[in-house]
Amino acid sequence: MARISVHETKVCIWFLFLTAVHAGQDEFEGQNEKFRLKGYFTIEGAFNSYKSTPNDQEGCPFHPQPVPLPSPLPDVVTEAISSIDKTLENSYLNATSAPGLVDAISYNGKTLFSKGYGVKTKKIPNVPPDMDTIFRIGSLSKIFVVLTLFQLLDKGKVKSLDDPITDYCPSFSVHNPYDQDNIITLRQMASQLSGLPSFPPCSPDFLTANVCPQTTAEILRHVKDMYLVQPTWKRPSYSNLAYALLAHCLTEKLEPLTSYEEYVDRHFLQPLNMTNTGFRLTDHVKSRMAIGYNTDGSEAALLNLGWAAPTGQMYSSVGDLMKLANFFISDGAYEDILKPNLVKEMGLPVFLDFDGIIAFGTPYEMVILDSYLIRSKGGRINGYTAFMTYIPELNLSFSVAVSGDINPFGLVSTTYGFLLKPLVSVLSDIQPKVPQPPKPQVYIGNYSNFYIGTISVFQHDNSLDVQFPDSTDKFSLAYHSDLLLQVKLLINYKPYPCFYHEVYPEENDWMYFDKIDNSGTSPGLHMPGTFGLLHFTRS
């Protein structure tokens, strides 16, 4: 009986996946010895054709685990922080229009760096703002709109992120000139993909400095006469109207005994101990604020956004913004506020922009820098700029507040541009070793299957490695428990594009070894995630 190659077996097992990508099968047939089953091709073959650019040849960037940093900090990290410090002071402070700034960098929940620059108010020289100084944070307020949405989803009060907004605001309607279904969902509104106009139809009260004194019912009556600015799902179109509607429609329908502002305070600000954060600019709050300045150097008015408050009314301190960032990278420490899977979902991109660098999520504007996706939310309101950013894969965050109008994106890219590579380099050198079994001799040996060939388990440089049949790729085995090991691709052995790691069947699959026999070794193994129910017997 002729032996079927391991790659052909993978093809059979992966039939459903491969039928989705076999469009160019005839072109490949016969060009590679691994393309043996007529009509289908193997993963290796697909990636041999995929790896065609210099960047692909460099392989998938290594993302180290966020392990504790050495103490004292390595020189490359302290030098990066020093560069950030000098840049902030020399490039972003402006004695006229942006005289005060506070920033902080956190890693693994601990502050790496924090500092206040300039002055809290131009009226009192030589007194800089600090981590507890209050600034207005503008559109960072939108983070709490999405937290409210996700928490109500977590509680089962919202059925799905793809519910139409009319489930919660039945009187909502808007003109749609784009010949498509006139359904706008919660997810679209939370990720700037609803096509709704930017600003709500407000009629300001200039005597009380209330930008939007209307009610939800009044706003909805005016929205009926408005038009979508573009089709839903086409591309992001920043909409303060969408976020204000989300906040009010959800809380008025599902939490009718409390206002949106009260809901945010009770369910997020109090549990996170964000004592310097809120909506109402009381006299006590004002006494602790940095004075905001317009571009001409005049003091900025403290406007009340009224009904539009969920989109940008809030104030906070950098110390509180760091607490908020740590919530998003805590990996389950605040499960009573929001389940970890929903926290992670909030950090996923929904739309990748045409430049391939900027992405939009719920509610973040994201940027890819040095292979990391930086989740960021910036806010601007007259006289103030604020930014909160985090990278959950590194447990790293950076927050900043300024008493003036600056370009926050430039500041964020500058900070991470200095810090990311040195930090990743240090972490890469101190990564924990792959856990090894206490008795490797139990597993070492050759395991054969007539249809597949031989799997070799061997020890190399104090590591238990594995070689699969018909493959030159090298893998390591990580010990999980007796007779259960996990396959890990040796990323430094050969340059693979990232996509290879996600679809390679052996990557992260489990090896289930048979019970130890009288010889003190395992007599066999199977890998159902890669080879189905086929069994491999020790040769």
MARDRENRO-695018 format. One record per residue (C-alpha): x, y, z; residue in one letter; residue number from 1. Coordinates in nm, 3 decimals, decimal comma, padded with zeros to 5 digits, always signed. Layout:
N
X  Y  Z  r  k
X  Y  Z  a  NUM
...
This chain:
539
X  Y  Z  r  k
+00,000  +00,000  +00,000  m  1
+00,139  +00,341  -00,093  a  2
+00,208  +00,578  +00,194  r  3
+00,029  +00,913  +00,190  i  4
+00,254  +01,202  +00,285  s  5
+00,195  +01,397  +00,606  v  6
+00,109  +01,700  +00,396  h  7
-00,154  +01,512  +00,203  e  8
-00,306  +01,397  +00,529  t  9
-00,319  +01,755  +00,653  k  10
-00,499  +01,844  +00,333  v  11
-00,762  +01,583  +00,397  c  12
-00,808  +01,690  +00,758  i  13
-00,813  +02,058  +00,660  w  14
-01,051  +02,002  +00,371  f  15
-01,296  +02,272  +00,472  l  16
-01,025  +02,532  +00,521  f  17
-00,840  +02,456  +00,202  l  18
-01,149  +02,455  -00,018  t  19
-01,186  +02,821  +00,075  a  20
-00,842  +02,906  -00,065  v  21
-00,791  +02,665  -00,357  h  22
-00,880  +02,911  -00,633  a  23
-00,534  +02,895  -00,790  g  24
-00,488  +02,521  -00,754  q  25
-00,422  +02,431  -01,118  d  26
-00,140  +02,684  -01,142  e  27
+00,044  +02,513  -00,856  f  28
-00,021  +02,153  -00,950  e  29
+00,299  +01,967  -01,021  g  30
+00,528  +02,261  -00,936  q  31
+00,612  +02,138  -00,586  n  32
+00,650  +01,783  -00,466  e  33
+00,425  +01,868  -00,174  k  34
+00,129  +01,931  -00,405  f  35
+00,028  +01,570  -00,439  r  36
-00,347  +01,563  -00,413  l  37
-00,503  +01,688  -00,734  k  38
-00,723  +01,989  -00,670  g  39
-00,582  +02,093  -00,330  y  40
-00,252  +02,224  -00,200  f  41
-00,077  +02,224  +00,135  t  42
-00,015  +02,498  +00,386  i  43
+00,361  +02,487  +00,326  e  44
+00,310  +02,525  -00,045  g  45
+00,075  +02,817  -00,001  a  46
+00,325  +02,997  +00,215  f  47
+00,618  +02,930  -00,015  n  48
+00,431  +03,139  -00,271  s  49
+00,315  +03,391  -00,010  y  50
+00,667  +03,472  +00,115  k  51
+00,773  +03,697  -00,165  s  52
+00,862  +04,035  -00,017  t  53
+01,161  +04,143  +00,194  p  54
+00,937  +04,206  +00,495  n  55
+00,797  +03,855  +00,469  d  56
+01,149  +03,713  +00,467  q  57
+01,222  +03,885  +00,800  e  58
+00,955  +03,676  +00,962  g  59
+00,687  +03,751  +01,220  c  60
+00,801  +03,999  +01,488  p  61
+00,853  +03,846  +01,829  f  62
+00,624  +03,981  +02,101  h  63
+00,775  +03,900  +02,442  p  64
+00,569  +03,841  +02,752  q  65
+00,546  +04,142  +02,989  p  66
+00,764  +03,991  +03,262  v  67
+00,894  +04,206  +03,553  p  68
+01,174  +04,443  +03,456  l  69
+01,512  +04,429  +03,631  p  70
+01,583  +04,676  +03,910  s  71
+01,740  +04,919  +03,854  p  72
+01,599  +04,972  +03,506  l  73
+01,835  +04,886  +03,220  p  74
+02,018  +05,182  +03,068  d  75
+01,838  +05,155  +02,733  v  76
+01,502  +05,200  +02,907  v  77
+01,614  +05,493  +03,125  t  78
+01,770  +05,659  +02,818  e  79
+01,441  +05,622  +02,629  a  80
+01,250  +05,776  +02,920  i  81
+01,504  +06,061  +02,935  s  82
+01,448  +06,128  +02,563  s  83
+01,071  +06,136  +02,619  i  84
+01,117  +06,376  +02,910  d  85
+01,328  +06,619  +02,708  k  86
+01,098  +06,605  +02,405  t  87
+00,786  +06,677  +02,606  l  88
+00,946  +06,976  +02,775  e  89
+01,108  +07,121  +02,464  n  90
+00,852  +07,045  +02,192  s  91
+00,504  +07,046  +02,347  y  92
+00,503  +07,312  +02,615  l  93
+00,414  +07,662  +02,504  n  94
+00,420  +07,946  +02,756  a  95
+00,132  +08,119  +02,577  t  96
-00,108  +07,853  +02,456  s  97
-00,010  +07,526  +02,633  a  98
+00,169  +07,619  +02,957  p  99
+00,098  +07,301  +03,157  g  100
+00,138  +06,929  +03,089  l  101
+00,134  +06,607  +03,291  v  102
+00,225  +06,265  +03,159  d  103
+00,281  +05,917  +03,299  a  104
+00,400  +05,580  +03,170  i  105
+00,289  +05,258  +03,339  s  106
+00,421  +04,904  +03,295  y  107
+00,266  +04,600  +03,461  n  108
+00,050  +04,829  +03,672  g  109
+00,345  +05,024  +03,813  k  110
+00,452  +05,374  +03,718  t  111
+00,773  +05,384  +03,512  l  112
+00,771  +05,760  +03,477  f  113
+00,550  +06,057  +03,563  s  114
+00,609  +06,429  +03,561  k  115
+00,436  +06,764  +03,556  g  116
+00,570  +07,041  +03,332  y  117
+00,517  +07,413  +03,315  g  118
+00,252  +07,572  +03,534  v  119
-00,095  +07,489  +03,660  k  120
-00,199  +07,845  +03,589  t  121
-00,007  +08,134  +03,436  k  122
-00,119  +08,346  +03,730  k  123
+00,105  +08,147  +03,968  i  124
+00,455  +08,082  +03,828  p  125
+00,676  +07,786  +03,921  n  126
+00,387  +07,563  +04,037  v  127
+00,357  +07,275  +03,788  p  128
+00,052  +07,048  +03,759  p  129
+00,081  +06,700  +03,905  d  130
-00,081  +06,356  +03,879  m  131
-00,387  +06,477  +04,076  d  132
-00,436  +06,803  +03,887  t  133
-00,768  +06,806  +03,703  i  134
-00,796  +06,865  +03,327  f  135
-01,092  +06,840  +03,094  r  136
-01,052  +06,529  +02,880  i  137
-01,294  +06,588  +02,589  g  138
-01,360  +06,279  +02,380  s  139
-01,195  +06,044  +02,628  l  140
-01,545  +06,065  +02,777  s  141
-01,657  +05,832  +02,495  k  142
-01,470  +05,543  +02,658  i  143
-01,738  +05,538  +02,927  f  144
-02,016  +05,529  +02,667  v  145
-01,869  +05,206  +02,530  v  146
-01,806  +05,069  +02,880  l  147
-02,174  +05,130  +02,954  t  148
-02,276  +04,951  +02,634  l  149
-02,052  +04,651  +02,705  f  150
-02,154  +04,629  +03,071  q  151
-02,523  +04,629  +02,978  l  152
-02,438  +04,356  +02,725  l  153
-02,256  +04,166  +03,000  d  154
-02,566  +04,191  +03,223  k  155
-02,791  +04,064  +02,943  g  156
-02,987  +04,388  +02,921  k  157
-02,845  +04,450  +02,573  v  158
-02,898  +04,137  +02,365  k  159
-02,629  +04,197  +02,103  s  160
-02,392  +04,465  +01,980  l  161
-02,563  +04,419  +01,646  d  162
-02,904  +04,519  +01,780  d  163
-03,054  +04,813  +01,590  p  164
-03,061  +05,136  +01,787  i  165
-03,439  +05,141  +01,737  t  166
-03,465  +04,855  +01,989  d  167
-03,370  +05,111  +02,253  y  168
-03,486  +05,435  +02,089  c  169
-03,799  +05,333  +01,892  p  170
-03,856  +05,685  +01,764  s  171
-03,511  +05,710  +01,607  f  172
-03,503  +05,761  +01,231  s  173
-03,275  +05,935  +00,986  v  174
-03,280  +05,987  +00,609  h  175
-03,063  +05,737  +00,424  n  176
-02,987  +05,846  +00,066  p  177
-02,766  +05,546  -00,011  y  178
-03,024  +05,284  -00,112  d  179
-02,948  +05,036  +00,162  q  180
-03,132  +04,899  +00,464  d  181
-03,202  +05,181  +00,704  n  182
-03,078  +04,985  +01,006  i  183
-02,811  +05,135  +01,229  i  184
-02,666  +04,908  +01,497  t  185
-02,507  +04,968  +01,836  l  186
-02,175  +04,830  +01,709  r  187
-02,171  +05,070  +01,414  q  188
-02,240  +05,366  +01,639  m  189
-01,971  +05,263  +01,890  a  190
-01,705  +05,222  +01,621  s  191
-01,777  +05,536  +01,412  q  192
-01,925  +05,333  +01,126  l  193
-02,289  +05,441  +01,150  s  194
-02,268  +05,720  +00,890  g  195
-02,441  +05,960  +01,130  l  196
-02,341  +06,328  +01,114  p  197
-02,069  +06,455  +01,342  s  198
-02,263  +06,687  +01,572  f  199
-02,607  +06,659  +01,734  p  200
-02,875  +06,912  +01,634  p  201
-02,838  +07,135  +01,940  c  202
-02,956  +07,490  +02,001  s  203
-02,704  +07,646  +02,245  p  204
-02,811  +07,859  +02,538  d  205
-02,546  +08,131  +02,537  f  206
-02,667  +08,286  +02,864  l  207
-02,593  +07,970  +03,061  t  208
-02,306  +07,851  +02,836  a  209
-02,499  +07,525  +02,777  n  210
-02,402  +07,396  +02,435  v  211
-02,693  +07,151  +02,415  c  212
-02,983  +07,211  +02,656  p  213
-03,217  +06,981  +02,459  q  214
-03,365  +06,647  +02,573  t  215
-03,336  +06,311  +02,398  t  216
-03,690  +06,344  +02,262  a  217
-03,613  +06,688  +02,118  e  218
-03,290  +06,565  +01,960  i  219
-03,466  +06,268  +01,802  l  220
-03,728  +06,496  +01,648  r  221
-03,454  +06,693  +01,475  h  222
-03,253  +06,385  +01,372  v  223
-03,554  +06,270  +01,166  k  224
-03,486  +06,560  +00,929  d  225
-03,112  +06,484  +00,895  m  226
-02,928  +06,264  +00,644  y  227
-02,654  +06,008  +00,684  l  228
-02,324  +06,153  +00,565  v  229
-02,216  +05,819  +00,416  q  230
-02,331  +05,456  +00,406  p  231
-02,297  +05,243  +00,718  t  232
-01,989  +05,018  +00,732  w  233
-01,819  +05,205  +00,445  k  234
-01,550  +05,380  +00,648  r  235
-01,534  +05,567  +00,980  p  236
-01,702  +05,905  +01,007  s  237
-01,650  +06,060  +01,350  y  238
-01,990  +06,113  +01,508  s  239
-02,048  +06,276  +01,845  n  240
-02,418  +06,238  +01,774  l  241
-02,384  +05,858  +01,764  a  242
-02,217  +05,842  +02,105  y  243
-02,462  +06,078  +02,272  a  244
-02,753  +05,874  +02,135  l  245
-02,594  +05,550  +02,255  l  246
-02,550  +05,684  +02,607  a  247
-02,897  +05,834  +02,646  h  248
-03,098  +05,571  +02,459  c  249
-02,943  +05,282  +02,653  l  250
-02,965  +05,430  +03,000  t  251
-03,308  +05,589  +02,953  e  252
-03,447  +05,257  +02,827  k  253
-03,258  +05,010  +03,048  l  254
-03,176  +05,216  +03,359  e  255
-03,472  +05,455  +03,376  p  256
-03,421  +05,546  +03,743  l  257
-03,073  +05,687  +03,693  t  258
-02,910  +05,938  +03,458  s  259
-02,624  +05,841  +03,231  y  260
-02,383  +06,048  +03,443  e  261
-02,497  +05,873  +03,762  e  262
-02,462  +05,533  +03,593  y  263
-02,100  +05,605  +03,495  v  264
-02,014  +05,729  +03,843  d  265
-02,169  +05,431  +04,022  r  266
-02,054  +05,154  +03,790  h  267
-01,709  +05,273  +03,678  f  268
-01,566  +05,576  +03,857  l  269
-01,636  +05,456  +04,211  q  270
-01,522  +05,092  +04,158  p  271
-01,199  +05,212  +03,990  l  272
-01,143  +05,473  +04,265  n  273
-01,127  +05,748  +04,004  m  274
-01,192  +06,020  +04,259  t  275
-01,063  +06,300  +04,033  n  276
-01,300  +06,219  +03,747  t  277
-01,657  +06,324  +03,674  g  278
-01,896  +06,542  +03,477  f  279
-02,006  +06,835  +03,696  r  280
-01,763  +07,127  +03,713  l  281
-01,836  +07,229  +04,072  t  282
-01,648  +07,505  +04,251  d  283
-01,442  +07,240  +04,431  h  284
-01,344  +07,079  +04,099  v  285
-01,258  +07,415  +03,945  k  286
-01,029  +07,497  +04,237  s  287
-00,820  +07,190  +04,155  r  288
-00,811  +07,236  +03,776  m  289
-00,527  +07,345  +03,556  a  290
-00,645  +07,653  +03,370  i  291
-00,705  +07,580  +03,001  g  292
-00,585  +07,825  +02,738  y  293
-00,689  +07,907  +02,383  n  294
-00,430  +07,934  +02,107  t  295
-00,414  +08,312  +02,153  d  296
-00,324  +08,267  +02,521  g  297
-00,659  +08,369  +02,665  s  298
-00,833  +08,156  +02,927  e  299
-01,075  +07,904  +02,775  a  300
-01,439  +07,910  +02,880  a  301
-01,567  +07,606  +03,071  l  302
-01,859  +07,515  +02,846  l  303
-02,135  +07,279  +02,955  n  304
-02,213  +07,028  +02,681  l  305
-02,558  +06,950  +02,822  g  306
-02,726  +06,661  +02,639  w  307
-02,400  +06,601  +02,449  a  308
-02,207  +06,550  +02,777  a  309
-02,133  +06,178  +02,708  p  310
-01,925  +06,282  +02,407  t  311
-01,682  +06,518  +02,581  g  312
-01,795  +06,677  +02,909  q  313
-01,578  +06,483  +03,153  m  314
-01,276  +06,593  +03,353  y  315
-01,002  +06,377  +03,503  s  316
-00,642  +06,367  +03,621  s  317
-00,350  +06,176  +03,471  v  318
-00,343  +05,966  +03,787  g  319
-00,703  +05,861  +03,721  d  320
-00,637  +05,802  +03,352  l  321
-00,363  +05,560  +03,454  m  322
-00,617  +05,375  +03,673  k  323
-00,845  +05,351  +03,370  l  324
-00,564  +05,225  +03,147  a  325
-00,464  +04,966  +03,407  n  326
-00,824  +04,842  +03,409  f  327
-00,794  +04,762  +03,039  f  328
-00,464  +04,574  +03,078  i  329
-00,539  +04,403  +03,410  s  330
-00,653  +04,077  +03,247  d  331
-00,943  +03,995  +03,474  g  332
-00,865  +04,189  +03,792  a  333
-01,191  +04,385  +03,758  y  334
-01,427  +04,109  +03,650  e  335
-01,700  +04,258  +03,870  d  336
-01,701  +04,561  +03,636  i  337
-01,668  +04,382  +03,302  l  338
-01,575  +04,028  +03,204  k  339
-01,221  +03,992  +03,061  p  340
-01,340  +03,869  +02,722  n  341
-01,545  +04,187  +02,675  l  342
-01,255  +04,405  +02,787  v  343
-01,044  +04,236  +02,520  k  344
-01,319  +04,278  +02,260  e  345
-01,323  +04,651  +02,329  m  346
-00,957  +04,658  +02,230  g  347
-01,004  +04,486  +01,894  l  348
-01,000  +04,683  +01,567  p  349
-01,325  +04,696  +01,372  v  350
-01,202  +04,885  +01,065  f  351
-00,851  +04,906  +00,917  l  352
-00,806  +05,232  +00,733  d  353
-00,680  +05,248  +00,375  f  354
-00,325  +05,338  +00,481  d  355
-00,289  +05,006  +00,662  g  356
-00,164  +05,186  +00,974  i  357
-00,468  +05,345  +01,139  i  358
-00,757  +05,134  +01,269  a  359
-01,083  +05,213  +01,444  f  360
-01,238  +05,021  +01,730  g  361
-01,491  +05,072  +02,008  t  362
-01,417  +05,352  +02,078  p  363
-01,046  +05,370  +02,004  y  364
-00,843  +05,521  +01,726  e  365
-00,555  +05,276  +01,687  m  366
-00,215  +05,296  +01,522  v  367
+00,035  +05,023  +01,435  i  368
+00,388  +05,109  +01,548  l  369
+00,683  +04,869  +01,563  d  370
+00,439  +04,577  +01,507  s  371
+00,223  +04,673  +01,809  y  372
-00,135  +04,797  +01,789  l  373
-00,161  +05,099  +02,018  i  374
-00,513  +05,145  +02,151  r  375
-00,559  +05,516  +02,197  s  376
-00,831  +05,766  +02,267  k  377
-00,766  +06,135  +02,240  g  378
-00,977  +06,424  +02,352  g  379
-00,983  +06,794  +02,271  r  380
-01,212  +07,054  +02,416  i  381
-01,152  +07,427  +02,419  n  382
-00,837  +07,489  +02,622  g  383
-00,749  +07,125  +02,688  y  384
-00,600  +06,815  +02,524  t  385
-00,585  +06,467  +02,676  a  386
-00,484  +06,121  +02,563  f  387
-00,501  +05,772  +02,710  m  388
-00,324  +05,485  +02,535  t  389
-00,237  +05,127  +02,615  y  390
-00,082  +04,813  +02,465  i  391
-00,233  +04,511  +02,644  p  392
+00,022  +04,270  +02,492  e  393
+00,292  +04,458  +02,687  l  394
+00,086  +04,573  +02,988  n  395
+00,210  +04,918  +02,888  l  396
+00,018  +05,246  +02,899  s  397
+00,084  +05,616  +02,846  f  398
-00,146  +05,901  +02,944  s  399
-00,111  +06,277  +02,908  v  400
-00,312  +06,591  +02,980  a  401
-00,232  +06,942  +02,854  v  402
-00,378  +07,283  +02,939  s  403
-00,388  +07,384  +02,573  g  404
-00,457  +07,264  +02,221  d  405
-00,177  +07,041  +02,082  i  406
-00,144  +06,753  +01,838  n  407
-00,189  +06,451  +02,066  p  408
-00,113  +06,194  +01,795  f  409
+00,233  +06,337  +01,745  g  410
+00,297  +06,323  +02,117  l  411
+00,186  +05,960  +02,144  v  412
+00,388  +05,841  +01,844  s  413
+00,694  +06,026  +01,978  t  414
+00,663  +05,861  +02,320  t  415
+00,618  +05,508  +02,192  y  416
+00,877  +05,570  +01,921  g  417
+01,137  +05,625  +02,191  f  418
+01,023  +05,351  +02,426  l  419
+00,892  +05,048  +02,237  l  420
+01,207  +04,907  +02,079  k  421
+01,430  +04,938  +02,389  p  422
+01,161  +04,789  +02,612  l  423
+01,092  +04,498  +02,376  v  424
+01,465  +04,434  +02,343  s  425
+01,508  +04,413  +02,721  v  426
+01,203  +04,190  +02,764  l  427
+01,320  +03,959  +02,484  s  428
+01,644  +03,894  +02,673  d  429
+01,472  +03,799  +03,001  i  430
+01,190  +03,578  +02,875  q  431
+01,113  +03,265  +03,076  p  432
+01,234  +02,943  +02,921  k  433
+00,988  +02,698  +02,773  v  434
+00,886  +02,472  +03,065  p  435
+01,051  +02,133  +03,039  q  436
+00,921  +01,797  +03,167  p  437
+01,086  +01,668  +03,486  p  438
+01,162  +01,336  +03,313  k  439
+01,231  +01,405  +02,943  p  440
+01,342  +01,044  +02,883  q  441
+00,976  +00,944  +02,912  v  442
+00,905  +01,120  +02,583  y  443
+01,231  +01,101  +02,383  i  444
+01,214  +00,866  +02,087  g  445
+01,065  +00,805  +01,743  n  446
+00,691  +00,755  +01,700  y  447
+00,560  +00,612  +01,374  s  448
+00,235  +00,582  +01,186  n  449
+00,218  +00,391  +00,859  f  450
+00,022  +00,661  +00,677  y  451
+00,206  +00,962  +00,813  i  452
+00,564  +00,863  +00,887  g  453
+00,778  +00,926  +01,194  t  454
+00,762  +01,197  +01,457  i  455
+01,095  +01,239  +01,636  s  456
+01,113  +01,374  +01,992  v  457
+01,468  +01,456  +02,103  f  458
+01,665  +01,673  +02,342  q  459
+01,869  +01,965  +02,210  h  460
+02,043  +02,234  +02,418  d  461
+01,837  +02,149  +02,729  n  462
+01,517  +02,177  +02,527  s  463
+01,278  +01,900  +02,430  l  464
+01,220  +01,942  +02,057  d  465
+01,014  +01,764  +01,794  v  466
+01,055  +01,701  +01,421  q  467
+00,752  +01,614  +01,210  f  468
+00,769  +01,388  +00,903  p  469
+00,828  +01,549  +00,561  d  470
+00,908  +01,880  +00,731  s  471
+01,224  +02,082  +00,795  t  472
+01,046  +02,304  +01,047  d  473
+01,168  +02,283  +01,406  k  474
+00,939  +02,286  +01,709  f  475
+00,986  +02,283  +02,082  s  476
+00,768  +02,102  +02,331  l  477
+00,636  +02,285  +02,638  a  478
+00,552  +02,078  +02,945  y  479
+00,197  +02,126  +03,071  h  480
+00,141  +01,817  +03,283  s  481
+00,245  +01,454  +03,281  d  482
+00,185  +01,303  +02,936  l  483
+00,055  +01,634  +02,795  l  484
+00,295  +01,860  +02,603  l  485
+00,226  +02,161  +02,378  q  486
+00,396  +02,223  +02,044  v  487
+00,572  +02,559  +01,999  k  488
+00,721  +02,675  +01,669  l  489
+01,086  +02,780  +01,710  l  490
+01,040  +03,134  +01,580  i  491
+01,412  +03,209  +01,555  n  492
+01,488  +02,905  +01,345  y  493
+01,329  +03,018  +01,021  k  494
+01,160  +03,342  +00,906  p  495
+00,787  +03,287  +00,884  y  496
+00,519  +03,547  +00,808  p  497
+00,279  +03,596  +01,098  c  498
-00,002  +03,427  +00,905  f  499
+00,200  +03,103  +00,913  y  500
+00,176  +03,093  +01,293  h  501
-00,199  +03,135  +01,290  e  502
-00,277  +02,858  +01,039  v  503
+00,008  +02,608  +01,085  y  504
-00,180  +02,307  +01,233  p  505
+00,102  +02,194  +01,461  e  506
+00,150  +02,538  +01,618  e  507
+00,018  +02,527  +01,978  n  508
-00,140  +02,185  +01,922  d  509
-00,120  +01,929  +02,202  w  510
+00,066  +01,599  +02,209  m  511
-00,118  +01,339  +02,416  y  512
+00,125  +01,066  +02,522  f  513
+00,019  +00,715  +02,622  d  514
+00,061  +00,598  +02,981  k  515
+00,414  +00,500  +03,077  i  516
+00,484  +00,127  +03,033  d  517
+00,726  -00,105  +03,213  n  518
+01,021  +00,039  +03,020  s  519
+00,966  +00,378  +03,187  g  520
+00,871  +00,546  +02,859  t  521
+00,553  +00,637  +02,679  s  522
+00,471  +00,376  +02,413  p  523
+00,283  +00,613  +02,182  g  524
+00,110  +00,945  +02,119  l  525
-00,161  +01,112  +01,918  h  526
-00,228  +01,470  +01,802  m  527
-00,599  +01,488  +01,718  p  528
-00,580  +01,862  +01,639  g  529
-00,335  +01,791  +01,354  t  530
-00,362  +01,423  +01,258  f  531
-00,713  +01,338  +01,368  g  532
-00,747  +01,004  +01,550  l  533
-00,437  +00,849  +01,393  l  534
-00,205  +00,697  +01,655  h  535
+00,175  +00,702  +01,654  f  536
+00,356  +00,406  +01,813  t  537
+00,706  +00,421  +01,958  r  538
+00,943  +00,266  +01,704  s  539
